[in-house]
Amino acid sequence: MLNVQAIVFDVNGTLVEIETDEGMDEIFRAIGHVLTYQGIDLRRGDVRELYTRTLKEQRRRSPEEHPEFDAVEIWRVIVEENATDFTRSLPEGKRAQLPLFLAELYRGVSRRRLRLYPYVRDVLDELRTRYPLAVVTDAQSAWARAELHQVGLLDYFDPVVVSGDHGHRKPERRLFDLALDALGVAAADAVYVGNDMHRDIFGAQEAGMRTVMYDSPQGTKEHLDCAPDHRITDYRQLLELLS
């Protein structure tokens, strides 16, 4: 039995089954067409090349051991570097929102599936009456909270720690520490539920937390000699561990 004061979850691959195809031509074609209305003429191959190059450069400049990219900043750079007089004549509010819109469009076109794993909601409904719940997720603010809202889970968690807000990603322990500090609990009194042996289990253990591995089809399943404290294949087993 796990005796804990708080539970922290990963999201993608743990609570939510999500599939994206970020290499699709349709993504870059759609963004190229939208940019036309901003006075920027880029073919889909140009958009793809600029996105890839800017992302790599962003990560190269990062001082972090586990750098996270900033999707909105990528599109801001692309827009600024290719702006025309027409672009600069657009209303200031429209120009300011354009990078965020492009980041959302990129994610929306690439997304193929977004749904909860079985029994997640039922289990969270029970757990939220007994424990404070939080999230630590590798994601972008441009879409992380909106996707939690879409599957009806956003209101279950406080805090929601998103790696894209901080410039580094799991297994960086500072992300776990942020959640623990906000919850007001010691690491030894919290459990982390994740699906990736390196980013989730190793990262949470480095932060001093106990761990539960949800064996979904997604995520890395081996990392050095790391092993979770518990494994589950059905969310109802989490209730059993905590009973």
C-alpha positions in Angstrom: 0.0 0.0 0.0 1.2 3.5 -0.9 0.9 6.0 2.0 1.2 9.4 0.3 -0.1 13.0 0.7 -0.2 14.0 -3.0 -0.2 12.4 -6.5 1.5 13.9 -9.5 0.8 12.7 -13.1 2.4 12.8 -16.5 -0.1 13.5 -19.2 0.7 12.2 -22.7 1.0 8.5 -22.8 0.0 8.3 -19.1 -3.5 9.8 -18.7 -4.1 10.6 -22.4 -3.5 8.6 -25.5 -2.3 11.0 -28.1 -1.0 10.5 -31.6 0.5 13.2 -33.8 2.2 13.1 -37.2 4.5 16.1 -37.3 6.0 15.3 -40.7 2.8 15.7 -42.6 3.0 17.9 -45.7 -0.5 19.1 -44.8 0.9 21.0 -41.8 3.3 23.0 -43.7 1.0 23.6 -46.6 -1.7 24.9 -44.3 0.7 27.2 -42.5 2.1 28.4 -45.8 -1.4 29.3 -47.0 -2.2 31.1 -43.8 1.1 33.1 -44.1 -0.1 34.3 -47.5 -2.7 36.3 -45.8 -0.1 37.9 -43.6 1.9 39.0 -46.6 4.5 36.2 -46.4 5.1 34.0 -49.4 6.6 30.6 -48.3 6.1 27.3 -49.9 5.5 24.3 -47.8 9.1 23.1 -48.2 10.3 26.5 -47.1 8.1 26.4 -44.0 9.3 22.9 -43.1 13.0 23.9 -43.5 12.6 27.1 -41.6 10.8 25.4 -38.7 13.3 22.6 -38.4 16.3 25.0 -38.6 14.9 27.4 -36.0 14.0 24.5 -33.7 17.5 23.1 -33.9 19.1 26.5 -33.4 16.9 27.1 -30.3 18.0 23.9 -28.7 21.6 24.4 -29.6 21.7 27.8 -27.8 20.1 26.4 -24.7 22.4 26.0 -21.7 20.1 23.2 -20.3 21.1 19.6 -20.1 17.5 18.7 -21.2 16.4 21.6 -23.3 12.8 22.3 -24.2 11.8 24.2 -27.3 9.4 27.1 -27.4 6.9 26.6 -30.3 5.5 30.1 -30.2 9.0 31.6 -30.3 9.9 29.5 -33.3 7.0 31.0 -35.3 7.7 34.5 -34.0 11.2 34.2 -35.5 9.9 32.8 -38.8 7.4 35.6 -39.1 9.8 38.4 -38.1 12.5 37.2 -40.5 10.1 36.9 -43.4 7.9 39.9 -42.8 7.1 42.2 -45.6 5.7 45.8 -45.6 2.3 44.2 -45.8 3.0 42.1 -42.7 4.2 45.1 -40.8 1.1 47.1 -41.7 -1.2 44.5 -40.1 -3.0 45.5 -36.9 -0.6 45.2 -33.9 -2.9 42.8 -32.1 -3.1 40.5 -35.1 0.7 40.4 -35.5 1.1 39.8 -31.8 -1.2 36.8 -31.8 0.1 35.3 -35.0 2.9 33.1 -33.6 0.6 31.5 -31.0 -2.0 30.9 -33.7 0.6 29.2 -35.9 1.7 27.0 -33.0 -1.8 25.9 -32.4 -2.4 25.3 -36.1 0.7 23.2 -36.3 -0.5 21.0 -33.4 -4.1 20.9 -34.6 -3.3 19.7 -38.1 -0.7 17.2 -36.8 -3.0 15.6 -34.2 -4.5 12.3 -35.1 -5.9 11.1 -31.7 -6.6 12.5 -28.3 -8.5 10.5 -25.8 -8.3 9.2 -22.2 -7.0 5.8 -21.3 -9.7 3.5 -19.9 -10.9 4.3 -16.3 -8.8 7.4 -16.0 -11.8 9.7 -15.2 -13.4 7.3 -12.8 -10.1 6.9 -10.9 -9.4 10.6 -10.8 -12.9 11.3 -9.5 -12.1 9.0 -6.6 -8.5 10.3 -6.0 -9.5 14.0 -6.0 -11.6 13.4 -2.9 -8.6 12.1 -1.0 -5.5 13.8 -2.4 -4.3 17.0 -4.1 -3.4 16.1 -7.7 -0.9 17.8 -9.9 0.6 17.4 -13.4 4.2 17.6 -14.6 4.3 17.3 -18.4 6.7 17.7 -21.2 4.6 19.9 -23.5 4.0 23.4 -24.9 1.8 25.9 -23.2 0.3 26.6 -26.6 -1.6 23.4 -26.4 -1.0 21.5 -23.1 -3.8 23.1 -21.0 -6.2 23.2 -24.0 -5.7 19.5 -24.5 -6.4 18.8 -20.9 -9.5 20.9 -21.1 -10.6 19.0 -24.3 -10.5 15.6 -22.5 -12.2 17.2 -19.4 -9.3 16.9 -17.0 -7.9 20.4 -16.6 -9.9 21.2 -13.4 -8.5 18.1 -11.6 -5.0 19.4 -11.2 -3.3 22.2 -9.4 -0.5 22.9 -10.3 -0.1 22.1 -14.0 3.7 22.3 -14.6 4.4 22.5 -18.3 8.0 22.1 -19.5 7.6 24.6 -22.3 7.1 27.4 -19.6 10.6 26.7 -18.2 13.0 25.9 -21.0 13.9 22.4 -19.8 12.1 19.1 -19.8 12.0 15.9 -17.8 14.0 14.2 -16.3 15.1 17.6 -15.1 14.2 17.5 -11.4 13.4 21.2 -11.1 10.0 20.5 -12.8 9.1 18.0 -10.2 10.3 20.3 -7.5 8.0 23.1 -8.8 5.0 20.8 -8.4 6.1 19.6 -4.9 6.6 23.2 -3.7 3.2 24.2 -5.0 1.6 21.2 -3.3 3.4 21.9 -0.1 4.5 18.3 0.4 7.9 16.6 0.7 9.1 14.5 -2.2 9.0 11.3 0.0 5.3 12.0 0.6 4.3 12.2 -3.1 4.0 9.6 -5.8 4.5 10.3 -9.6 2.6 8.3 -12.2 4.2 8.2 -15.6 4.8 6.0 -18.7 8.4 6.7 -19.6 11.2 5.1 -17.7 13.7 7.8 -18.4 11.8 11.1 -18.3 9.1 10.1 -15.8 10.4 7.3 -13.5 14.1 8.2 -13.4 13.3 11.9 -13.2 10.8 11.6 -10.4 13.1 9.2 -8.4 16.0 11.7 -8.8 13.6 14.2 -7.2 13.0 11.8 -4.3 9.5 10.7 -5.2 8.0 7.3 -5.3 6.9 6.1 -8.7 4.2 4.2 -10.5 4.8 3.1 -14.1 1.7 3.0 -16.2 2.6 0.5 -19.0 1.0 2.2 -21.9 2.2 1.5 -25.5 4.0 4.9 -25.5 7.2 5.9 -23.9 10.7 4.5 -23.2 10.5 1.3 -21.2 14.1 0.9 -20.2 16.7 3.3 -18.8 19.9 2.1 -17.1 18.9 0.0 -14.1 16.0 2.2 -13.3 12.8 0.4 -12.0 9.5 1.9 -10.7 8.3 1.2 -7.2 5.1 -0.2 -8.8 3.7 -1.0 -12.2 0.1 -0.9 -13.4 -1.6 -1.8 -16.6 -5.1 -0.7 -15.5 -5.9 2.5 -13.7 -8.1 0.6 -11.2 -4.9 -0.9 -9.9 -3.8 2.5 -8.8 -6.8 2.7 -6.4 -5.8 -0.7 -5.1 -2.2 0.6 -4.4 -3.6 3.5 -2.5 -6.3 1.7 -0.6 
